[in-house]
Amino acid sequence: MESNDGVRITWLGHATFLLTAPSGSTLLIDPFVDNNPSCPDELKTFERLDYVAITHGHEDHVADAVTICERHKPTVVAMVEVAGWLQAGGVPEDRVVPMNKGGTVQLDGVAVTMVNAHHSSSISTAAGSIYGGEPAGLVLSFDDGTRVYHAGDTCVFGDMSLIADLYEPQIALLPIGDHFTMGPREAALACELLRVRRVVPMHWGTWPVLTGTPEALAAECSARDLDIEVVALQPGETLA
């Protein structure tokens, strides 16, 4: 595979990714690790973890957030409501960066921009579900020029073309599982709207209800005559 100029993207299963910047800093997106049935056991701990970024508050995206923050002490970037929940759970205020859609936070070697997503967001607590703010996607702009879009959990929406216009992502991490997110047919249209060169399917295969497959996405992209590489990572594999 063609190199990403030093950016490494490792899929930990479901919607969880570990990205390493050319600067060496590491960022974990959607910390669902210990309880993630797709995550290889040897990747459930980290030698170095500088940052965590969260797309929304559902359990399969934040289940291990507080534990990972206690264990590795990263700085966390999250929607304001999710950030408040983290602080209430004991994550120190100086290691939580609340933000919202349209905003950008500059980290070591990468800028994180929060963009729109169409889904829902709630956080499971012992007292029941609480409001988790709105769901979001993330655009990661690395110092070497690599730009990665993590869509979070979303359906396709027309304003993905605005993400393409504003941020020009080259790689998209898109859910394809169907049922809770878009499936392969919708994800192929998302690829067209985003004008990306590569797509890494996510949020598929974790449970039987998530029926979308990378092969189905590739077929849908071919039907649209898209010049795009579908990178079908297996959990634990890295695009580098």
KOLKOLBA-768994 format. One line per 4 residues: their letters; for each residue x, y, z of N, C-alpha, C, CB. Coordinates in steps of 0.1 Angstrom, whole numbers, plus 5000, padded with zeros to 4 digits. Each point is the difference from the previous one (the first is absolute). Last residue first. Glycine has a CB too. Example, Ala and Ser with C-alpha at 12.3 -4.5 7.8 and 13.67 -1.06 7.14 Angstrom:
<gumars>
SA> 5128:4978:5071:5009:5011:5000:4992:5011:5008:5012:4994:4978 | 4991:4949:5021:4991:5012:5000:5009:5012:5000:4981:4988:5012 $
</gumars>
This chain:
<gumars>
ALTE> 4997:5022:5069:5012:5009:5003:5006:5004:4987:5003:4988:5022 | 4954:4984:5005:5002:5007:4987:5011:5010:5003:4976:4997:4992 | 5012:4956:5037:5003:5014:4999:5002:5005:4985:5011:4998:5022 | 4963:4960:5013:5008:5004:4989:5002:5015:4998:4992:4979:4989 $
GPQL> 4981:4999:5045:5014:4999:5003:5009:5003:4988:4994:4983:5016 | 4957:5002:4973:5004:5005:5013:5014:4997:5003:4976:4998:5008 | 5014:5005:4941:4995:4991:5011:5004:5006:5013:5001:4980:4985 | 4991:5047:4966:5008:4996:5011:4993:4989:5008:5011:5023:5001 $
AVVE> 4984:4997:4950:4992:4992:5009:5010:4994:5011:4984:4994:4981 | 5011:5048:4982:5011:4994:5008:4993:4992:5011:5017:5018:4996 | 4971:5004:4954:4993:4995:5013:5011:4992:5007:4976:5000:4989 | 5029:5040:4972:5005:4988:5006:4992:4997:5013:5023:5003:4989 $
IDLD> 4963:5026:4964:5002:5000:5015:5005:4986:5004:4983:5018:5004 | 4993:5009:4955:5014:4996:5000:5005:5001:5015:5004:5009:4976 | 4945:4981:5003:5008:5009:5008:5015:4994:4999:4980:5006:5015 | 4974:4982:4965:5011:5003:4992:5010:5009:5008:4986:4997:4979 $
RASC> 4972:4981:5035:5000:5014:4999:5012:5005:4992:4988:5002:5022 | 5008:4953:4988:4988:5003:4993:4998:5015:4998:4989:4980:5010 | 5047:5004:5016:5002:4997:4986:4988:5003:4992:5015:4982:5006 | 4982:5022:5040:5009:5011:4995:5002:4997:4985:5011:5003:5022 $
EAAL> 4965:4965:5001:4992:5012:4998:5008:5012:4995:4986:4992:5019 | 5036:4967:4990:4991:4998:4989:4992:5013:4998:4999:4975:5005 | 5029:5024:5032:5008:5001:4988:4991:4998:4988:5020:4991:5012 | 4960:5003:5030:5003:5014:4997:5008:5002:4987:5001:5004:5025 $
AEPT> 4989:4952:4990:4988:5007:4995:5003:5015:4997:4986:4983:5013 | 5049:4992:5006:4997:4995:4986:4988:5007:4994:5011:4978:5006 | 5000:5029:5040:5008:5008:4991:4998:4996:4985:5017:5002:5019 | 4942:4991:5015:5013:4995:4998:5008:5009:4991:4992:4976:5003 $
GTLV> 4959:5021:5031:5008:5006:4989:5014:4994:5000:4986:5021:5001 | 4980:4970:5034:5001:4991:4988:5008:5005:4989:4979:4991:5006 | 5009:5011:5048:5007:5010:4991:5005:4992:4988:5008:5014:5019 | 4970:4964:5016:4990:5009:4995:5007:5010:4990:4987:4998:5021 $
PWTG> 5037:4968:5004:4993:4995:4988:4991:5010:4994:5002:4978:5010 | 5041:5040:5016:4989:4992:5004:4992:4996:4988:4999:5011:5023 | 5041:5010:4970:5002:4999:5014:4989:4991:5006:5010:5023:5001 | 4995:4992:4952:5005:4987:5004:5001:4998:5015:5011:5000:4979 $
WHMP> 4991:5050:5002:4994:4989:4993:5005:4987:5007:4997:5013:4978 | 5017:5036:5027:4986:4997:5006:4993:4989:4992:4999:5024:5008 | 5038:4998:4963:5000:4997:5014:4985:4997:5004:5021:5015:5004 | 5015:4993:4949:4987:4996:5006:5002:4998:5015:4992:4990:4978 $
VVRR> 5037:5041:4989:5002:4989:5009:4986:4997:5006:5025:5006:5005 | 4994:5021:4948:4990:4998:5010:5004:4988:5008:4982:5012:4987 | 5041:5026:4975:5000:4988:5007:4989:5000:5010:5024:4996:4997 | 4982:5041:4975:5008:4990:4992:4999:4986:5006:5016:5018:4994 $
VRLL> 4946:5024:5009:5012:4994:5006:5007:4990:4991:4989:5003:5023 | 4968:5027:4977:5011:5001:4990:5013:4995:5005:4988:5019:4989 | 4965:4987:5030:5012:5004:5007:5012:5001:4990:4991:4988:5020 | 4966:4997:4965:4998:5013:5005:5013:5005:5006:4976:4996:5004 $
ECAL> 5023:4960:4981:4998:5009:4989:4999:5014:5004:4989:4982:4987 | 5012:4984:5046:5013:5001:4994:4999:5010:4988:5005:4976:5007 | 4955:5014:5014:5008:5008:5008:5014:5002:4994:4987:4992:5020 | 4984:4978:4959:4996:5014:4997:5008:5010:5009:4977:4992:4994 $
AAER> 5029:4963:5015:5006:5003:4987:4996:5014:4996:4999:4975:4994 | 4982:5008:5046:5015:5004:5001:5006:5003:4987:5001:4986:5021 | 4955:4998:4980:5000:5014:5004:5015:5004:5002:4978:4997:5012 | 5015:4958:4977:4994:5009:4989:5001:5014:5004:4985:4982:4993 $
PGMT> 5029:4985:5039:5009:5002:4989:4995:5009:4989:5008:4978:5005 | 4970:5031:5042:5005:4988:4995:5009:5003:4988:4980:4987:5008 | 5007:5044:5037:4999:4998:4986:5006:4986:4997:5000:5025:4995 | 4985:4976:5054:5007:5011:4992:4997:4997:4985:5019:5002:5017 $
FHDG> 4962:4970:5016:5002:5012:5009:5007:5011:4992:5002:4985:5020 | 4985:4978:4952:4991:4999:5012:5002:5012:5010:5002:4975:4998 | 5039:5014:4967:4985:5001:4999:4994:4998:5014:5001:4991:4976 | 5048:5011:5011:4993:4988:5005:4985:5000:4998:5017:5000:5017 $
IPLL> 5022:5032:4973:4993:4993:4989:4991:4989:5005:5020:5005:4985 | 5012:5044:5029:4992:4988:5004:4993:4994:4988:4997:5010:5023 | 5051:5017:4973:4985:5001:4999:4993:4988:5005:5003:5014:4980 | 5044:5018:5013:4997:4988:5009:4984:5000:5001:5023:5001:5013 $
AIQP> 5012:5023:4949:4988:5000:5008:4999:4987:5008:4989:5016:4983 | 5050:5017:4990:4997:4987:5005:4987:5001:5008:5024:4992:5000 | 4994:5047:4980:5005:4990:4991:4995:4986:5003:5020:5015:4996 | 4959:5037:5014:5005:4988:5005:5005:4991:4989:4985:5002:5020 $
EYLD> 5000:5049:4983:5006:4991:4990:5006:4988:5006:5005:5020:4987 | 4970:5020:5032:5011:4994:5006:5007:4990:4991:4988:5002:5021 | 4973:5027:4966:5007:5007:5011:5014:4994:5004:4978:5008:5008 | 4992:4972:4959:5003:5014:4995:5010:5006:5010:4978:5002:4988 $
AILS> 5003:4956:5023:5009:4999:4989:5006:5014:4996:4988:4979:4992 | 4977:5019:5039:5013:4995:5006:5011:4998:4990:4986:4988:5017 | 4971:5024:4967:5007:5011:5007:5012:4996:5007:4978:5011:5003 | 4996:4956:4977:5007:5007:4990:5006:5013:5006:4984:4991:4983 $
MDGF> 4988:4982:5043:5013:4994:4999:5008:5007:4989:4992:4978:5008 | 4962:5031:5000:5010:5009:5004:5014:4994:5003:4982:5014:5010 | 4977:4961:4979:5005:5008:4988:5011:5009:5004:4978:4998:4991 | 5015:4955:5034:4992:5012:4999:5007:5009:4990:4993:4998:5024 $
VCTD> 5005:4947:4999:5005:5010:4990:4992:5012:5000:5008:4981:4985 | 4995:4993:5060:4995:4997:4987:5007:5010:4990:4977:4992:5010 | 5047:4993:5037:4991:5010:4993:4994:4993:4988:5014:5019:5007 | 5024:4979:5037:4988:4992:4995:4991:5010:4993:5002:4983:5020 $
GAHY> 5049:5029:4977:4992:4996:5012:4989:4991:4995:5005:5022:5011 | 5031:4995:4961:4986:5005:4999:4992:4998:5012:5001:4995:4976 | 5051:5016:5011:4993:4989:5007:4986:5005:5001:5021:4992:5013 | 5022:5023:4954:4987:5003:5005:4994:4987:5007:4997:5017:4982 $
VRTG> 5055:5006:5004:4992:4988:5002:4986:5004:5006:5021:4986:5003 | 5028:5034:4971:4987:5004:5006:4990:4987:5000:5003:5024:4992 | 5054:4994:5001:4990:4989:5000:4987:5004:5007:5019:4983:4999 | 5022:5044:4999:4990:5002:4989:4990:4989:4999:5017:5013:4988 $
DDFS> 5019:4993:5045:5006:4997:4987:4990:5001:4989:5015:4984:5012 | 4973:5024:5034:5010:5010:4996:5006:4997:4987:5004:5004:5024 | 4946:4979:4987:5013:4997:5005:5010:5010:4994:4995:4976:5003 | 4950:5020:5007:5009:5006:4991:5014:4999:5006:4982:5016:4990 $
LVLG> 4966:4962:5016:5013:5000:5006:5010:5005:4989:4995:4981:5016 | 4949:5019:4996:5010:5001:4989:5014:5002:5007:4983:5010:4983 | 4966:4969:5033:5013:5006:5003:5008:5001:4987:4999:4992:5024 | 4945:5004:4994:5011:4994:4993:5012:5008:5003:4986:4991:4982 $
APEG> 4967:5003:5049:5009:5008:4991:5009:4991:4992:4999:5019:5016 | 4952:4986:5019:5011:4992:4994:5008:5009:4991:4986:4979:5002 | 4987:5043:5040:4998:4995:4986:5012:4991:4996:4987:5021:4994 | 5000:4982:5058:5002:5010:4990:4997:4994:4986:5017:5011:5014 $
GYIS> 4975:4964:5025:5014:5000:4996:5003:5011:4990:5002:4976:5005 | 4960:5008:5037:5002:5007:4987:5015:5002:4997:4978:5012:5003 | 5005:4946:5027:5000:5015:5001:5003:5006:4986:5007:4999:5025 | 4974:4950:4999:5007:5008:4989:4998:5015:5003:4995:4982:4984 $
GAAT> 5006:4985:5058:4993:5000:4988:5007:5009:4990:4979:4996:5011 | 5037:4994:5033:4986:5006:5002:4992:5000:4987:5009:5014:5019 | 5037:4971:4982:4992:4992:5010:4986:5004:5002:5022:4995:5011 | 4998:5019:4942:5005:5001:5014:4992:4991:5009:5007:5024:4996 $
SISS> 5003:4990:4948:4995:4990:5010:5006:5003:5013:4995:4983:4982 | 4996:5052:4976:5011:4993:5008:4993:4991:5010:5016:5020:4997 | 4972:5002:4951:4997:5000:5014:5011:4992:5007:4975:5001:4995 | 5010:5019:4953:5011:4999:5009:4994:5000:5014:5016:5012:4984 $
SHHA> 4973:4981:4958:4996:5005:5013:5012:4998:5009:4975:4993:4996 | 5022:5018:4950:4999:4988:5008:4993:5004:5013:5021:4989:4990 | 5007:5035:4967:4985:4997:5002:4999:4987:5007:4993:5014:4980 | 5048:5026:5016:4996:4986:4998:4985:4999:5003:5024:4991:5006 $
NVMT> 5019:5050:4986:4987:4995:5003:4999:4985:4998:4991:5022:4992 | 5055:5001:5024:4991:5002:4989:4987:4993:5003:5019:5003:4984 | 5032:5014:5040:4987:4993:5002:4990:5005:4989:5005:4998:5025 | 5052:4999:4977:4988:5009:4998:4988:4991:5001:5013:5015:4984 $
VAVG> 5042:4985:5030:4988:4993:5000:4988:5009:4998:5010:4983:5015 | 5047:5014:4974:4989:5009:5004:4987:4991:4999:5012:5021:4992 | 5043:4966:5016:4987:4998:4993:4990:5010:5005:5005:4975:4997 | 5041:5022:5019:5001:4993:4987:4987:4998:4993:5019:4989:5009 $
DLQV> 4978:5023:5040:5013:4998:4995:5000:4992:4987:5009:5001:5024 | 4948:5027:4985:5007:4991:5008:5014:4999:4994:4979:4987:5008 | 4975:5047:4987:5014:4997:4996:5007:4991:5010:5001:5022:4987 | 4945:4987:4999:5009:5000:5011:5014:4996:4995:4982:4995:5017 $
TGGK> 4968:5026:4963:5012:4993:4998:5009:5002:5012:4998:5003:4975 | 4945:5002:5009:5012:5004:5007:5012:4991:4997:4985:5009:5018 | 4969:4984:4966:5006:5012:4994:5013:5005:5006:4977:5006:4994 | 4990:4966:5036:5001:4999:4986:5004:5014:4994:4982:4983:5000 $
NMPV> 5034:5008:5049:4987:4998:4994:5002:5001:4985:4988:5009:5019 | 5040:4981:5033:4999:5007:4987:4986:4998:4994:5025:4999:4997 | 5011:4993:5051:4986:5000:4994:5000:5008:4987:4990:4998:5023 | 5049:4975:5005:4998:5012:4991:4986:4999:4994:5025:5001:4995 $
VRDE> 5007:4978:5049:4988:4999:4992:4998:5012:4992:4989:4985:5017 | 5044:5007:5017:5003:4990:4990:4988:4998:4991:5016:4989:5015 | 4984:5040:5024:5011:5005:4991:5004:4990:4989:5008:5013:5020 | 4958:4977:5013:4996:5011:4991:5011:5004:4991:4984:5008:5017 $
PVGG> 5015:4942:5004:5003:5013:5004:4996:5011:4989:5019:4991:5014 | 4955:4962:4995:5011:5005:4991:5003:5014:5003:4994:4984:4982 | 4970:4991:5039:5013:5000:5007:5012:5004:4991:4991:4984:5015 | 4959:5014:4977:5005:4986:5002:5014:5000:5006:4985:4992:4982 $
AQLW> 4993:5048:5005:4993:4995:5011:5004:4986:5004:4981:5014:4992 | 5038:5005:4970:5005:5008:5012:4992:4995:5012:5006:5020:4986 | 4981:4963:4972:5013:4995:5004:5005:5006:5013:5005:4997:4975 | 4955:5019:5007:4998:4987:5006:5014:4994:5004:4979:4996:4986 $
GAVE> 5020:5045:4991:4995:5001:5013:4998:4987:5007:4989:5021:4993 | 5024:4979:4962:5011:5005:5008:4995:5001:5015:5010:5012:4980 | 4958:4978:4988:5008:4988:5003:5012:5004:5009:4993:4989:4978 | 4980:5046:5007:4993:4992:5009:5007:4987:5004:4979:5009:4990 $
VMAV> 5040:5021:4977:5000:5006:5014:4992:4991:5010:5001:5023:4989 | 5025:4954:4970:4989:5009:5001:4998:5005:5014:4989:4988:4981 | 5060:4996:5011:4987:4995:4999:4989:5011:4999:5008:4979:5013 | 5048:5004:4994:4993:5010:4993:4986:4994:4998:5020:5010:4988 $
VTPK> 5024:4981:5048:4988:4995:4993:4993:5012:4993:4997:4981:5016 | 5055:5001:5003:4991:5012:4999:4988:4995:4991:5019:5018:5003 | 5009:4945:5027:5000:5009:4988:4992:5012:5002:5003:4980:4986 | 5011:4980:5045:5000:5014:5002:5001:5009:4987:5010:4995:5022 $
HREC> 4987:4955:4991:5010:5005:4991:5002:5015:5001:4995:4981:4985 | 4974:4992:5043:5012:4991:4997:5011:5007:4993:4984:4981:4999 | 4973:5040:5010:5007:4997:5013:5013:4993:4997:4978:4999:5012 | 4994:5009:4951:5006:5013:5005:5007:4998:5013:4981:5012:4989 $
ITVA> 4997:4951:4993:5012:5003:4992:5006:5013:5005:4990:4988:4980 | 4969:4999:5040:5011:4991:5003:5013:5003:4993:4983:4983:5005 | 4978:5041:4984:5005:5004:5013:5012:4991:5004:4977:5009:5006 | 5002:4981:4952:5006:5013:5000:5006:5004:5014:4983:5007:4982 $
DAVH> 4993:4953:4998:5012:4999:5007:5007:5013:5002:5002:4977:4992 | 4955:5018:4984:5000:4991:5012:5012:5000:5009:4985:4986:4986 | 4999:5039:4972:5006:5006:5012:5001:4991:5011:4991:5021:4993 | 4990:4968:4964:5010:5010:4996:5007:5006:5012:4986:5005:4980 $
DEHG> 4977:4963:5020:5010:4994:4992:5010:5009:4994:4983:4983:4994 | 4981:5032:5034:5008:4991:5007:5011:4994:4992:4981:4995:5014 | 4999:5054:4974:4995:4986:5001:5011:4991:5005:4985:5005:4981 | 5018:5045:5010:4999:4994:5013:4996:4986:5001:4997:5022:5007 $
HTIA> 5032:5006:4953:4987:5001:5006:5000:4991:5012:4988:5006:4979 | 5052:5004:4996:4990:5005:4991:4986:5002:5006:5013:4989:4982 | 5041:5014:5037:4988:4992:5001:4989:5007:4991:5006:4993:5024 | 5052:5002:4987:4989:5008:4994:4988:4992:5000:5016:5014:4986 $
VYDL> 5036:4988:5040:4987:4992:4997:4991:5010:4994:5003:4983:5019 | 5055:5015:4990:4987:5006:4999:4989:4990:4997:5011:5020:4991 | 5035:4968:5020:5000:5014:5003:4986:5006:5000:5023:5001:4990 | 5003:4950:5017:4988:5005:4995:4999:5015:5004:4988:4977:5002 $
REFT> 5047:4976:4996:4999:5014:5001:4986:5004:4994:5025:5003:4997 | 4984:4952:5011:5013:5005:5005:4999:5015:5002:5012:4980:4989 | 4944:4989:5013:5008:5008:4991:5013:5004:5007:4979:5009:4989 | 4977:4951:5010:5008:5010:5008:5009:5007:4990:4998:4985:5022 $
KLED> 4973:4983:4961:4991:5006:5009:5007:5009:5011:4985:4981:4997 | 5031:4989:4965:4999:5014:4997:4991:5007:5010:5004:4995:4976 | 5004:4957:5024:5013:5007:5001:5000:5014:4997:5010:4979:4994 | 4951:4993:5001:5004:5002:5014:5013:5008:5002:4988:4979:5005 $
PCSP> 4979:5029:4953:5009:4990:5004:5005:5003:5015:5007:4996:4976 | 4945:5019:5005:5013:5005:5003:5009:4989:5004:4991:5023:5006 | 4961:4974:4985:5008:4999:4988:5015:5004:5003:4980:5005:4987 | 4984:4997:5046:5002:4986:4997:5009:4998:4987:4978:4995:5010 $
NNDV> 5020:5043:5029:4998:5000:4986:5003:4985:4995:5006:5025:4997 | 5000:4996:5048:4987:4993:4998:4997:4999:4985:4992:5009:5022 | 5049:5013:4991:4999:4988:5009:4987:4992:4998:5013:5013:5017 | 4990:5027:4956:5012:4991:4999:4998:4987:5008:5015:5020:4996 $
FPDI> 4966:5029:4986:4993:4988:5003:5010:4989:4997:4977:5009:4993 | 5025:5045:5003:5006:4990:5009:4991:4988:5004:5015:5019:5008 | 4991:5020:4953:4988:4993:5005:5006:4988:5009:4985:5007:4980 | 5054:5013:4995:4986:5005:4998:4990:4990:5005:5008:5012:4979 $
LLTS> 5046:5003:5032:4990:4989:4999:4986:5006:4998:5014:4986:5015 | 5041:5029:4977:4986:5004:5002:4991:4988:4999:5005:5024:4992 | 5052:4992:5013:4990:4990:4997:4986:5005:5004:5017:4982:5003 | 5037:5038:4981:4988:5001:5010:4990:4990:4995:5004:5024:5006 $
GSPA> 5036:4985:4969:5001:4990:5010:4988:5000:5010:5025:5001:4997 | 4984:5026:4962:5007:5005:5012:5002:4990:5010:4991:5022:4996 | 4983:4969:4965:5014:5001:4997:5009:5005:5012:4994:5003:4976 | 4960:4975:5038:5004:5011:4991:5015:4999:4997:4982:5014:5011 $
TLLF> 4979:4948:5001:5013:5005:5004:5004:5011:4991:5006:4978:5010 | 4945:4996:5007:5008:5006:4990:5013:5006:5006:4979:5006:4988 | 4979:4956:5022:5011:5006:5005:5008:5006:4989:5001:4984:5020 | 4944:5002:4986:5012:5000:4993:5011:5007:5008:4988:5001:4979 $
TAHG> 4957:4977:5021:5012:5004:5008:5013:5000:4992:4988:4992:5021 | 4964:4993:4971:5003:5014:4996:5012:5006:5006:4976:5003:4996 | 5019:4944:4998:4988:5009:5002:5003:5014:4994:4992:4986:5020 | 5053:4990:4988:4986:4994:4999:4989:5010:5003:5011:4978:5007 $
LWTI> 5036:5033:4990:4998:4992:5011:4987:4992:5001:5015:5016:5012 | 5020:5009:4949:4986:4997:5004:5000:4990:5012:4992:5004:4976 | 5046:5034:5006:4998:4986:5004:4985:4999:5004:5024:4997:5007 | 5011:5037:4965:4986:4999:5004:4998:4985:5003:4992:5020:4986 $
RVGD> 5050:5019:5006:4997:4986:5002:4986:4999:5005:5024:4993:5004 | 5010:5045:4969:4989:4998:5009:4996:4985:5000:4992:5023:4995 | 5044:4993:4977:5003:5000:5014:4989:4998:5010:5019:5014:4994 | 4977:4990:4957:5010:5010:5004:5002:5000:5015:4994:5014:4980 $
NSEM> 4979:4953:4996:4993:5013:5005:5010:5010:5005:4979:4986:5005 | 5028:4972:4956:5002:5005:5014:4992:5012:5002:5023:4991:5000 | 4964:4967:4967:5006:5013:5000:5002:5005:5014:4991:5005:4977 | 5005:4942:5015:4992:5012:5000:5009:5013:5000:4982:4987:5012 $
</gumars>
